[in-house]
Amino acid sequence: MNKVSRQQLIEWIENPVTIAFREYAKYERANTIAAKGMEAFCPFDPQRTQEILANLNGADDAWGVVYESLGESDELLALLEEEDE
C-alpha cells in the first residue's frame, strides 16, 4: 500500500475539488435532509414514518462523517502519524 505523506494530505484537504465536495456535503446535510424530513409523516402508518425518519437520521450521520473527514482534523493527521510508527 502506498504511504501518504502529511504534506500530500494537507494538499488534498486544501484542493478546490475537496473543498467543493465538503461544502456539498454540508449543504446536503443541512438542506436536503431537512426538507425530506418535513415530508416524512405518513398518516395512519406510524411504522413507515419511523422507517423514513431512521433512514434520514442515517443519511444525516453519513453526510456528517463525510463533511468531517474532508476537513483538516487532528484525528485524520493523528491517524496518519500512527501508520508511520
N, C-alpha and C positions, 0 to 999 in steps of 0.2 A: 504494500500500500504506500502511496506517495505521501510524504510528510508535507504539511502546510506550515509555512513559517508564520511567525507573528506578524511580520510586515505584509505578507500576502493576505492574511485575514483582515488586517486593517484596510488594505486597498479594496478588498471585496466589500467590506462594510460601507466604505465611502464611495463606491461605484454608483453612478447615477441610476443604473438599472436596479440595483439593490434598494436604493433609496426610494425609487418609484414603486417598487413592489411592496416595500414596507408601508408606504402611505396607502396603497391599495388595500392591504390587509387591515389597516386601521379604519379605512372607510367601510370596508365590508363588515367589519365587526360592529362598528357604531351605527351605520345607517341601514344596511340591507337586512341584517338580522333583526334589528328593532322593528323595521317595517313589517317583516314576516310575522313577528310576534303579535302584532296588532290583529292579524288575520288568523291567529291560531285557534280561536274559540270555535268549537263545533257544537252547536246546540243539540242537546239530547244525546251527546256521545262523549261523555267525560273521558273515556279511555283514549279516544282519538285526540282529544285536546291535550292530554298528558303526553301522549306519544309525540305530537308535534313540538310541544314545549321542551321535551327531553332532547329531541334532535336539534332544536335551536340552541339549547344550552351546550350541547356537544360541539356544535359549529362555532359558537362563541369562544369556547375554550381553545379549540383548534386554531382559530384565527389569532387568538391572543398569544399562543405559543409561537406561531409564525412571526407575528409582529415583534415579540421579544427576542426571538432568535436572530432576526436580521439587524438588530441594533448592536451598538457597542455595549457589551455586557461583560462584567467582571467574570461571570460564570463561564462564558464562552472562552475567554482568554485563559482562565484557570484550567479549563479542560485541555486546552492546547498545551499548557505547561506540564500537566500531568502526563500527557502522552510522550513528552520529551524525556521524562525520567525513566 
